[in-house]
Amino acid sequence: MEYTKEDLIEAKRQIDSTLHKLRETIITFESKENSERYKSQITLAKRRVRAFEIANHFIENEIENS
């Protein structure tokens, strides 16, 4: 599937925004008094961060090559 450079830049912007929110969520959950209670949410958020970082990497490569 073909994407324009503008599509890729906007996708990267959206992913960067979501990454920022996820990282803030992780910090919030980890700083709670009973953070062990939020272990599954923290794990899920960390996995999502990693997935978005991978997606961002590929988008950045595609932008550079377009």
TAHUJO-V301952 format. One record per pair of residues at least 24 apart in sequence whose C-alpha atoms are under 7 Angstrom apart, sorted by the first residue. I is the first residue (numbers start at 1). J is the second residue. Records with the same first field share a line. If there is no record, write none. Layout:
I->J, J
This chain:
5->63, 66
8->59, 63
12->56, 59
15->52
19->49, 52
22->49
